[in-house]
Amino acid sequence: MDIFQRSIHSNVKQVDDDHLLVTSTLLDLEHSFHLELRVRMSDGLIEEARANMTKAPLNRCLAGAEGVQRLVGLTIGRGIVKEISRRLGGPRGCAHMVELITDAVRLVSMIRIGASVNYWDELKKTMTEDEIVAHGKKRLKNTCLVFAED
């Protein structure tokens, strides 16, 4: 018997040669959140951050979107998830908003890694899967089963 469902949906648009706009939503029986991050591709800098909550279990919860501005100036890279939790987690924010933000920055991180190795432009067009994996291991070793050390 199902007792709860939650959906997180993210969309990434390329705004210009060096910027992405990530829009993410979290929707479940108790929550409806919307997040937007404008991120510089070249270095992962979060330049803009906006969020709103249109549905939450308690009116007090709605303030959980206010702290999202504290993301501006952060660089998406090693340690970002811990820093998001420090700035917006626990008594400073909303655990569900932190979940949504964390999901969005992980997505941007994967896109930046793919772009750094020309995954979409070159690799998929010119290499076999085995060659892509060998090339990817240089940067992604042991990040998942595909890039696991033999």
C-alpha positions, 0 to 999 in steps of 0.5 A: 500500500502506497502511503506517500509520493514525492516528485522532484523535477529539474530542467536545465537551460543554456542561457548563453555560452557561459550560463545555465538556468536550473529550475527544479520543483518538489511536489508531494502531498504536503509541499510545492516548491520551486527553485531557480539557480543561475550558474556560470558554467566556466567555474560553477559560480551560483550567480542568482538563486530564487525559491518559493513555496506555494504549499507547505504543511504549516504556514511557518514552513513558508519561510524556508525559501527565504534563505536561498539567497545565501547560495549566491556566491557559492561555487558548485564543486567539492564540499558544496553539499556540506556548505548548503547544509551548513547555510540552509539546513537544520534550524536555518531552513527547510530539510526539503528545500535543502534536498531540492537544492542538493539535487539541482547542484548535483545535476549541474555538477554532472553537466559541467563534468560532461561538458569538460570532456566534450561528452555531447559534442565529441565523445558520443559521436566519435568513440565506442562505449568502451573508449568513452568509459576508458576516457571517463575513468581519468576523471570519474574513477570509482564514482559509479559502477561504470567507472569502477576500477577493474 
